[in-house]
Amino acid sequence: MATTPKISRRSVLKSGAALAGTTALSLKPRRASAQDKTLRVLLAGDPFYYAIEGLADQFQQASGIKLQIEAISLEALQARLTSSFISNEPDADVISVDQMWLGQYLESKWILPLNEFIKADKDSAINDYVPQALYSMNTWRGQVGTLPVATYGQTVLYYKDYVENAGVKIPTDGSWSWADYLGIVEKLNGKEFSGAKMAGTVVSGQQPAPVVHMFTQLAASMGTHWFKSFPTGKWDFEPTIDTPETAEALKTFLALYKNSPPEAVGYNWFDAGMRFAKGDIGIFYWWTPYAYLCKKDGYMTGKDSVIAEKIGIARLPTAPGKKQVVSIGGHSLGIAGNSLNRDAAWQFIKWATSAKTQKDMALFNKFGYQFSDFARPSLYKDPDLIKIYPHLPGQLADLEEGNGKIVRPPCPVYTTLEGIYGLNLNKVLSGELTPEQALKETSLFFQTILKGNFLIPYQQESYDDTLDATKALMASLA
């Protein structure tokens, strides 16, 4: 196995890196030659990578296929893959694909559709997936483009000792509103506890992607959408950003920031999570891997944090009268369109995403137990895993209310839009724009970008991309 470069802590749990151009390739299928003895696997450096690397010998011994595994930051991953595909110079056989890249990669033929692989190989157990996870991360226009190796929802974490000391009750079943949540944050803010001045919460305010990831979960729970009609029905990309619902959500988010450490305006994903792990934050909501990452003092150090055994977990709030929508993101594995080792690549993907391997990843204990990001419902009900990760039943319940295509819609120019949105959200936190100004400006920029990319008016064929369509696809493949 190749030596892996050290992963910066600022590359941890990053989704939404910049997408490059969408030049399509006409790649003809190639057969693996006898000389192709090593399978190259290129991954993002999230927690799943460390477990896969630690278990790689199992795959090599069972399959006889040698592995060369490399992990890099998400930005570097996207840049390398884009260069490889545009130049048609093979770089890797199996690649880690972010949720937001799927449509571009499939339509540009940068990855292979997996439908035929799944049909021909019943060991993939396609029926043992949370449909909402496959819908959010892996399907595009009736094709399964990837399979999930690390599926993230969002959840609420709180410092149990401090919350109990403050006399606050947390409704862990999700029977609370965002107004209730903000009230609790305000009650927890500014008090002294264990020699520290406590902040009520912490936000991830860095632009562009981190602040968008956090704000859009809150906004989606309050009933907002990015576009008039997408991904279901007849696609209409007229932006619906500048609405009363989004303004209310942004005012709530700004209030949360005012009860956070001031430096949170520049916090990325990991900064926010590790600040909570330091023990001077009352409560915050974030991606589900932080339910275990916050138990450690630093990324993959193996050293317990001061709140390791004092973390409470609750389901997300919603808004009165609104159906909960949980953000689903994470990483999936695909076969590079220019790979010479397609059959071996499929064997690796099937192995890495299988229930057995995913359980072994959860039990991998080099840095402590640091993986519970499953897409298979059978694992959420496994008693061995629930002993280690007692939050699993609630995590599954949230995934079953998930819709990643609503929270961060994977339209063809998503990353450009995210760049504008994230910049203006950050300006609200820093006081440069009011919520109303930020949303009006964002909407105007969205319109310009969408018109310039021929998405307004949308004249291509739509696809009624519903959860039921994914369920039907799963049934046809099983």
C-alpha positions as CSV (number, residue, x, y, z in Angstrom):
1,M,0.0,0.0,0.0
2,A,1.2,3.5,-0.8
3,T,2.2,5.8,2.0
4,T,-0.6,8.3,2.6
5,P,0.2,12.0,3.0
6,K,-0.8,13.6,6.2
7,I,-4.3,15.0,6.0
8,S,-4.7,18.6,7.3
9,R,-7.3,19.0,9.9
10,R,-8.9,21.6,7.7
11,S,-9.6,19.0,5.1
12,V,-11.8,16.9,7.5
13,L,-15.4,16.3,6.7
14,K,-15.5,18.7,3.8
15,S,-18.3,18.4,1.2
16,G,-18.9,20.9,-1.6
17,A,-15.4,21.5,-2.9
18,A,-15.2,23.6,-6.1
19,L,-16.4,21.8,-9.2
20,A,-14.5,22.5,-12.4
21,G,-15.9,22.5,-15.9
22,T,-18.3,20.0,-17.2
23,T,-16.7,19.0,-20.4
24,A,-18.1,15.6,-21.4
25,L,-15.9,12.7,-22.5
26,S,-16.7,9.9,-24.8
27,L,-14.9,7.1,-23.0
28,K,-15.1,3.7,-24.6
29,P,-15.2,0.7,-22.2
30,R,-11.9,-0.9,-21.7
31,R,-11.0,-4.4,-20.4
32,A,-8.4,-4.9,-17.7
33,S,-5.2,-6.4,-19.1
34,A,-3.0,-9.0,-17.5
35,Q,-0.6,-6.3,-16.5
36,D,-3.2,-4.5,-14.4
37,K,-2.2,-6.1,-11.0
38,T,-2.8,-3.2,-8.7
39,L,-6.0,-1.4,-8.0
40,R,-5.6,2.3,-7.3
41,V,-8.1,3.8,-4.8
42,L,-8.2,7.6,-4.4
43,L,-10.3,8.8,-1.3
44,A,-11.1,11.9,0.6
45,G,-9.4,11.9,4.0
46,D,-12.5,11.6,6.2
47,P,-12.8,9.0,9.0
48,F,-13.9,6.2,6.7
49,Y,-10.5,6.3,5.0
50,Y,-8.6,5.3,8.2
51,A,-10.9,2.3,8.8
52,I,-10.6,1.1,5.1
53,E,-6.8,1.5,5.2
54,G,-6.7,-0.5,8.4
55,L,-8.8,-3.3,7.0
56,A,-7.3,-3.4,3.4
57,D,-5.4,-6.6,4.0
58,Q,-8.7,-8.4,4.4
59,F,-9.7,-7.4,0.8
60,Q,-6.2,-8.2,-0.6
61,Q,-6.1,-11.6,0.9
62,A,-9.6,-12.6,-0.1
63,S,-9.4,-11.2,-3.6
64,G,-5.7,-11.5,-4.6
65,I,-5.9,-7.9,-5.8
66,K,-3.2,-5.5,-4.6
67,L,-4.3,-2.1,-3.3
68,Q,-2.7,1.3,-3.6
69,I,-4.8,3.6,-1.4
70,E,-4.3,7.3,-1.2
71,A,-6.3,9.9,0.7
72,I,-6.1,13.7,0.1
73,S,-8.2,16.7,0.8
74,L,-11.5,17.1,-1.0
75,E,-10.3,20.2,-2.9
76,A,-7.2,18.3,-4.1
77,L,-9.3,15.3,-4.9
78,Q,-11.7,17.2,-7.1
79,A,-8.8,19.0,-8.9
80,R,-7.0,15.7,-9.6
81,L,-10.0,13.9,-10.8
82,T,-11.1,16.7,-13.1
83,S,-7.6,16.9,-14.6
84,S,-7.6,13.1,-15.1
85,F,-10.9,13.0,-16.8
86,I,-10.5,16.0,-19.1
87,S,-7.1,14.8,-20.2
88,N,-8.3,11.1,-20.3
89,E,-5.2,10.2,-18.3
90,P,-6.1,7.4,-15.8
91,D,-5.3,8.4,-12.2
92,A,-7.3,6.0,-10.1
93,D,-9.7,3.1,-10.6
94,V,-12.0,3.6,-7.5
95,I,-12.7,7.2,-6.6
96,S,-14.4,8.9,-3.7
97,V,-17.3,10.9,-5.0
98,D,-18.9,13.7,-3.1
99,Q,-22.7,13.9,-3.2
100,M,-22.7,17.2,-5.1
101,W,-20.5,15.9,-7.9
102,L,-22.7,12.9,-8.9
103,G,-24.7,14.5,-11.7
104,Q,-21.7,16.1,-13.3
105,Y,-19.6,12.9,-13.1
106,L,-22.3,10.7,-14.6
107,E,-23.4,13.0,-17.3
108,S,-19.8,13.6,-18.3
109,K,-19.1,9.9,-18.3
110,W,-16.4,10.4,-15.7
111,I,-17.8,7.5,-13.7
112,L,-19.6,4.3,-14.8
113,P,-23.2,3.7,-14.0
114,L,-23.4,0.8,-11.6
115,N,-26.9,-0.5,-12.5
116,E,-25.5,-3.4,-14.6
117,F,-22.9,-4.3,-12.0
118,I,-25.6,-4.5,-9.3
119,K,-28.0,-6.5,-11.4
120,A,-25.3,-9.1,-12.2
121,D,-24.0,-9.4,-8.6
122,K,-26.7,-9.9,-6.0
123,D,-24.0,-9.8,-3.2
124,S,-24.3,-6.0,-3.2
125,A,-27.6,-6.4,-1.3
126,I,-29.1,-3.2,-2.8
127,N,-32.3,-3.8,-0.8
128,D,-30.4,-3.3,2.4
129,Y,-29.9,0.5,2.0
130,V,-31.8,3.4,3.5
131,P,-33.7,4.6,0.5
132,Q,-33.3,8.2,1.5
133,A,-29.5,7.8,1.6
134,L,-29.3,6.3,-1.9
135,Y,-31.7,9.0,-3.2
136,S,-29.7,11.8,-1.7
137,M,-26.2,10.6,-2.5
138,N,-26.2,8.0,-5.3
139,T,-28.9,8.2,-7.9
140,W,-29.2,10.5,-10.8
141,R,-31.8,10.3,-13.6
142,G,-32.5,6.6,-12.9
143,Q,-28.9,5.5,-12.6
144,V,-27.0,4.4,-9.5
145,G,-23.7,6.1,-10.0
146,T,-22.0,5.3,-6.8
147,L,-22.5,3.3,-3.5
148,P,-22.2,5.0,-0.1
149,V,-19.2,4.3,2.0
150,A,-19.9,7.1,4.6
151,T,-23.4,8.5,5.0
152,Y,-23.8,11.6,7.1
153,G,-27.0,13.1,8.5
154,Q,-27.1,16.0,11.0
155,T,-27.9,15.9,14.7
156,V,-27.8,17.9,17.9
157,L,-25.0,17.4,20.4
158,Y,-24.9,18.9,23.9
159,Y,-22.7,18.9,27.0
160,K,-24.7,16.9,29.4
161,D,-23.1,18.0,32.7
162,Y,-23.4,21.7,31.9
163,V,-27.0,21.4,30.5
164,E,-28.1,19.5,33.6
165,N,-26.3,22.1,35.9
166,A,-28.2,24.9,34.1
167,G,-31.5,23.2,34.7
168,V,-32.3,22.8,31.0
169,K,-34.3,19.9,29.6
170,I,-33.4,18.7,26.0
171,P,-36.3,17.0,24.1
172,T,-34.1,14.3,22.6
173,D,-36.9,12.9,20.4
174,G,-37.0,16.0,18.2
175,S,-40.3,17.4,19.7
176,W,-39.0,21.0,19.7
177,S,-38.9,24.0,17.4
178,W,-35.9,26.1,16.3
179,A,-37.4,28.8,18.5
180,D,-37.1,26.4,21.5
181,Y,-33.6,25.5,20.5
182,L,-32.6,29.2,20.3
183,G,-34.1,29.8,23.7
184,I,-32.1,27.0,25.2
185,V,-28.9,28.4,23.5
186,E,-29.5,31.8,25.0
187,K,-30.1,30.3,28.5
188,L,-26.8,28.4,28.3
189,N,-24.8,31.4,27.0
190,G,-22.5,33.4,29.3
191,K,-22.5,31.3,32.4
192,E,-19.5,30.0,34.4
193,F,-19.0,26.2,34.6
194,S,-16.0,24.2,35.7
195,G,-13.8,27.3,35.6
196,A,-14.8,28.3,32.0
197,K,-17.1,30.9,30.7
198,M,-19.6,29.0,28.5
199,A,-20.9,29.9,25.1
200,G,-24.4,28.8,24.3
201,T,-23.5,27.2,21.0
202,V,-20.9,27.3,18.2
203,V,-21.5,27.7,14.4
204,S,-19.4,27.0,11.4
205,G,-19.2,30.4,9.8
206,Q,-16.4,30.0,7.3
207,Q,-17.4,30.6,3.7
208,P,-18.2,29.2,1.2
209,A,-19.1,25.6,2.0
210,P,-19.0,25.2,5.8
211,V,-21.5,28.0,6.5
212,V,-23.8,26.8,3.7
213,H,-23.7,23.2,5.2
214,M,-24.8,24.5,8.6
215,F,-27.3,27.2,7.6
216,T,-29.1,25.1,4.9
217,Q,-29.9,22.4,7.5
218,L,-31.6,25.0,9.7
219,A,-33.3,26.6,6.7
220,A,-34.6,23.3,5.2
221,S,-36.1,22.3,8.6
222,M,-38.0,25.6,8.4
223,G,-39.4,24.8,5.0
224,T,-37.1,26.6,2.5
225,H,-36.1,25.6,-1.0
226,W,-33.5,26.9,-3.4
227,F,-35.6,26.7,-6.6
228,K,-39.1,26.8,-7.7
229,S,-39.2,23.2,-8.8
230,F,-36.2,20.8,-8.4
231,P,-35.5,17.9,-8.2
232,T,-39.1,16.7,-8.6
233,G,-41.7,17.6,-11.3
234,K,-40.9,19.8,-14.2
235,W,-37.5,21.5,-13.4
236,D,-37.7,25.2,-12.9
237,F,-34.5,26.8,-11.5
238,E,-36.1,30.2,-10.7
239,P,-34.4,30.9,-7.3
240,T,-36.6,31.0,-4.2
241,I,-33.9,32.3,-1.9
242,D,-35.3,35.7,-1.1
243,T,-38.4,34.6,0.9
244,P,-39.9,35.3,4.3
245,E,-39.1,31.7,5.4
246,T,-35.4,32.0,4.4
247,A,-35.2,35.4,6.1
248,E,-36.6,34.0,9.3
249,A,-34.1,31.1,9.2
250,L,-31.2,33.5,8.6
251,K,-32.2,35.7,11.5
252,T,-32.3,32.6,13.7
253,F,-28.9,31.6,12.4
254,L,-27.5,35.1,13.1
255,A,-28.9,34.9,16.7
256,L,-27.1,31.5,17.1
257,Y,-23.8,33.1,16.0
258,K,-24.3,35.9,18.6
259,N,-24.4,33.2,21.2
260,S,-21.2,31.6,19.8
261,P,-17.5,32.4,20.3
262,P,-16.9,35.4,18.0
263,E,-14.1,33.6,16.2
264,A,-16.7,31.1,14.9
265,V,-17.3,33.4,12.0
266,G,-14.2,31.8,10.5
267,Y,-14.7,28.2,11.8
268,N,-14.7,25.4,9.3
269,W,-16.3,22.0,9.9
270,F,-13.7,20.6,12.2
271,D,-13.0,23.9,14.0
272,A,-16.7,24.0,15.2
273,G,-16.7,20.3,16.2
274,M,-13.4,20.5,18.1
275,R,-14.5,23.7,19.9
276,F,-17.4,21.8,21.3
277,A,-15.0,19.0,22.3
278,K,-13.0,21.6,24.4
279,G,-15.9,21.8,26.9
280,D,-16.9,25.4,26.8
281,I,-19.9,25.1,24.5
282,G,-23.4,24.1,25.7
283,I,-25.1,22.7,22.5
284,F,-24.7,22.7,18.8
285,Y,-26.0,20.8,15.7
286,W,-23.7,19.4,13.1
287,W,-22.9,16.4,10.9
288,T,-23.4,13.0,12.6
289,P,-19.7,11.9,12.5
290,Y,-19.1,14.5,15.3
291,A,-21.1,12.2,17.6
292,Y,-17.9,10.2,17.8
293,L,-15.2,12.7,16.6
294,C,-16.0,15.0,19.5
295,K,-15.1,12.3,21.9
296,K,-11.5,12.8,20.9
297,D,-9.1,15.7,21.5
298,G,-8.0,16.2,17.9
299,Y,-8.5,14.3,14.7
300,M,-7.5,10.6,14.9
301,T,-5.3,11.2,17.9
302,G,-6.9,8.4,20.0
303,K,-6.8,10.8,23.0
304,D,-10.1,11.4,24.8
305,S,-11.6,14.9,24.9
306,V,-12.7,16.4,28.3
307,I,-16.3,15.7,27.4
308,A,-15.8,12.2,25.9
309,E,-18.3,10.5,28.2
310,K,-20.5,13.6,28.7
311,I,-22.0,14.1,25.2
312,G,-25.8,14.0,24.9
313,I,-27.4,13.5,21.5
314,A,-30.8,14.7,20.3
315,R,-32.7,14.8,17.1
316,L,-33.0,18.1,15.2
317,P,-35.6,20.7,15.9
318,T,-38.1,21.7,13.2
319,A,-40.5,24.5,12.6
320,P,-44.2,24.4,13.6
321,G,-46.3,22.9,10.9
322,K,-43.3,22.0,8.7
323,K,-42.2,18.4,7.8
324,Q,-38.7,17.7,9.0
325,V,-36.0,17.6,6.3
326,V,-32.6,16.4,7.4
327,S,-29.5,17.1,5.4
328,I,-27.8,14.0,4.0
329,G,-24.3,14.1,2.7
330,G,-21.1,12.2,2.8
331,H,-18.9,10.1,0.5
332,S,-19.5,7.3,-2.0
333,L,-17.4,5.1,-4.2
334,G,-17.5,5.0,-8.0
335,I,-15.6,3.4,-10.8
336,A,-13.6,5.9,-12.8
337,G,-14.7,6.0,-16.5
338,N,-11.1,5.7,-17.7
339,S,-10.2,2.8,-15.4
340,L,-8.6,-0.3,-16.9
341,N,-9.6,-2.4,-13.9
342,R,-13.4,-2.1,-13.9
343,D,-14.2,-5.6,-12.6
344,A,-11.6,-5.3,-9.8
345,A,-12.9,-1.8,-9.0
346,W,-16.4,-3.2,-8.6
347,Q,-15.1,-6.0,-6.3
348,F,-13.5,-3.4,-4.1
349,I,-16.6,-1.2,-4.0
350,K,-18.8,-4.1,-3.2
351,W,-16.4,-5.1,-0.4
352,A,-16.0,-1.6,1.1
353,T,-19.8,-0.9,1.2
354,S,-20.9,-4.4,2.3
355,A,-22.6,-4.8,5.7
356,K,-19.7,-7.0,6.9
357,T,-17.0,-4.6,6.0
358,Q,-18.9,-1.5,7.3
359,K,-19.4,-3.3,10.6
360,D,-15.7,-4.1,10.7
361,M,-14.9,-0.5,10.0
362,A,-17.1,0.5,13.0
363,L,-15.2,-1.9,15.2
364,F,-11.8,-0.8,14.0
365,N,-10.1,0.6,17.1
366,K,-6.8,2.1,16.2
367,F,-7.8,5.6,17.3
368,G,-10.8,4.6,19.3
369,Y,-14.1,3.7,17.7
370,Q,-14.4,6.3,14.9
371,F,-16.9,5.2,12.3
372,S,-20.7,4.9,12.5
373,D,-21.7,6.4,9.1
374,F,-23.8,3.6,7.7
375,A,-26.3,3.6,4.8
376,R,-27.6,0.1,5.7
377,P,-30.5,-0.1,8.1
378,S,-29.4,-3.6,9.3
379,L,-26.3,-2.0,10.9
380,Y,-28.3,0.6,12.8
381,K,-30.1,-2.4,14.4
382,D,-27.0,-4.4,15.2
383,P,-26.7,-4.9,19.0
384,D,-22.9,-5.1,18.9
385,L,-22.7,-1.7,17.3
386,I,-25.4,-0.1,19.4
387,K,-23.3,-0.9,22.5
388,I,-20.5,1.3,21.1
389,Y,-22.7,3.9,19.3
390,P,-25.9,4.1,21.4
391,H,-27.1,7.0,19.2
392,L,-27.6,4.8,16.2
393,P,-31.4,4.4,16.4
394,G,-31.9,8.1,16.5
395,Q,-29.4,8.6,13.6
396,L,-31.4,6.1,11.5
397,A,-34.7,7.9,12.3
398,D,-33.2,11.2,11.1
399,L,-31.8,9.6,7.9
400,E,-35.3,8.4,7.2
401,E,-36.4,12.0,7.2
402,G,-33.5,13.0,5.0
403,N,-33.5,14.7,1.6
404,G,-30.0,15.9,0.5
405,K,-31.4,17.0,-2.9
406,I,-33.6,19.6,-1.1
407,V,-31.1,20.8,1.4
408,R,-28.2,21.3,-1.0
409,P,-29.6,20.6,-4.5
410,P,-27.1,19.0,-6.9
411,C,-27.9,21.2,-9.9
412,P,-25.3,21.6,-12.6
413,V,-23.8,24.8,-11.2
414,Y,-24.3,24.1,-7.5
415,T,-20.8,25.0,-6.5
416,T,-20.9,28.4,-8.2
417,L,-24.1,29.1,-6.4
418,E,-22.7,27.8,-3.1
419,G,-19.8,30.2,-3.4
420,I,-22.2,33.2,-3.7
421,Y,-24.5,31.9,-0.9
422,G,-21.6,31.1,1.5
423,L,-20.0,34.5,1.0
424,N,-23.2,36.4,1.7
425,L,-24.1,34.2,4.7
426,N,-20.6,35.0,6.1
427,K,-21.2,38.7,5.6
428,V,-24.4,38.5,7.6
429,L,-22.4,37.0,10.5
430,S,-19.7,39.7,10.2
431,G,-22.2,42.5,10.1
432,E,-21.5,43.6,6.6
433,L,-25.0,42.7,5.3
434,T,-28.4,42.4,7.0
435,P,-30.3,39.1,6.4
436,E,-32.6,40.9,4.0
437,Q,-29.8,42.4,2.0
438,A,-27.9,39.1,1.8
439,L,-30.9,37.2,0.5
440,K,-31.8,39.8,-2.1
441,E,-28.2,40.0,-3.3
442,T,-27.9,36.2,-3.4
443,S,-31.1,35.8,-5.4
444,L,-30.0,38.4,-8.0
445,F,-26.6,36.6,-8.4
446,F,-28.4,33.2,-8.6
447,Q,-30.6,34.5,-11.4
448,T,-27.6,35.9,-13.4
449,I,-25.6,32.6,-13.0
450,L,-28.6,30.4,-13.8
451,K,-29.5,32.4,-16.9
452,G,-25.9,32.5,-18.1
453,N,-25.8,28.7,-17.9
454,F,-29.1,28.3,-19.7
455,L,-30.9,26.9,-16.7
456,I,-33.4,29.8,-16.7
457,P,-35.5,29.0,-18.6
458,Y,-34.7,25.3,-18.4
459,Q,-35.2,23.7,-21.8
460,Q,-33.6,20.3,-21.3
461,E,-35.5,17.2,-20.4
462,S,-36.6,17.1,-16.7
463,Y,-36.5,14.0,-14.6
464,D,-39.1,13.6,-11.8
465,D,-36.5,12.7,-9.2
466,T,-38.6,11.4,-6.3
467,L,-37.8,9.1,-3.4
468,D,-40.4,6.7,-4.9
469,A,-38.4,6.6,-8.1
470,T,-35.3,5.5,-6.2
471,K,-37.3,2.9,-4.3
472,A,-38.5,1.5,-7.6
473,L,-35.0,1.5,-9.0
474,M,-33.8,-0.4,-5.9
475,A,-36.6,-3.0,-6.4
476,S,-35.7,-3.4,-10.1
477,L,-32.0,-4.0,-9.3
478,A,-32.7,-6.4,-6.4
